[in-house]
Amino acid sequence: MAEAAALVAESLAGYRARAARAVLEQVVLPGEELLLPGQEDGEGPGSAGERPLRLNAGARSGGRVVCGPGLRRCGDRLLVTKCGRLRHKEPGSGNGGGVYWVDSQQKRYVPVKGDHVIGIVTAKSGDIFKVDVGGSEPASLSYLSFEGATKRNRPNVQVGDLIYGQFVVANKDMEPEMVCIDSCGRANGMGVIGQDGLLFKVTLGLIRRLLAPDCEILQEVGKLYPLEIVFGMNGRIWVKAKTIQQTLILANILEACEHMTADQRKQIFSRLAES
């Protein structure tokens, strides 16, 4: 038992040493404490004076550090809670700090306030709809949370309908609540999704990749067939083309893009364009 404990301690120490040298764009494991070159003593980068990332060090570095998915604040330390690649986004002001998160290939969704998701209406209880969003429990949706909805003018929502909405309440102690209107009371694309089309599920990492402003995949897919597409941050995609065959082709391409290189993807698109 003593030898096993020593091996575990040595292994954890190795993780810390690796993280101290370079963690950005590298794979991190749950339980690791982030050590970044920007939070070091006067002995220079990569030296023994490197210290754990302190979230209250923003005043010294001139920026604010924000921890995203896969990271947890423990006092003034930043601990890893998921296995994946550590990512960093510089703030718009360029004054240091920024956002740190772990990019993992998970499929289980945890509701986050402000996320736009695709849900399935599973039940209707009085004035509340129960919506399956892929989380640990269904979300609640009021019939008044639609554009133009009143007590006399109720929305036509049936069990089994697809709903595209946004979370306004999402935390571990309360039932998630979603709406289909923005802060101005407008639908802004949210509401009941059409009956046709195909709904399928992908990893959360692929969704974030597809929603990136410079995503080449969507640009290439849009050149193949005219389509309608809706992305949910809960890993669900709804797509509709002119024919069922085109819809299935688009769904298969989007699912396979996660494991294809850019050259492989271009070859497939060129073959489809010629056919």
Order of alpha helices (4+ residues) and beta strands (2+ residues): alpha-beta-beta-beta-alpha-beta-beta-beta-beta-beta-beta-beta-beta-beta-beta-beta-beta-alpha-alpha-beta-beta-alpha-alpha
